[in-house]
Amino acid sequence: MSSAARAGLEPLRLPAGTRVGRDTVAAHLAALGVTPGAWSNGPGERYAAHDHRTTKLLMCAEGSITFLFDDGSEVALQPGEGFILPPETRHAAVIGPDGVTCLEGHRG
């Protein structure tokens, strides 16, 4: 079971054997019905706790990131992994030692 599933989130993962990269992650998210956008951060950067009004579909394309939730759970993502984050789910994040590039799209 993935850490996303243990945290009560619906995990997202590229199909086995798929080469991980921005293009394949973007195509996977588009196939799930969202228009993906990319963002990147440097090693060790942090996002303060916040939430979103929409459902977020997020996947890691490069590097790593760990999401921290108010219930004490953590979800660590490596390239090709992600999750569906329900609206108003409060979370923070810590970027891994090599930085990160993620792609995400939102559903109303």
Buried (B, 14 or more C-beta within 10 A) or exposed (E): EBBBEEBEBBBBBBEEEEEBBBEBBBBBBEEBEBEBEEEEBEEEBEBEEEEBEBBBBBBBBBBBBBBBBEEEBBBBBEBBBBBBBBEEBEBBBBBBEEBBBBBBBBEE
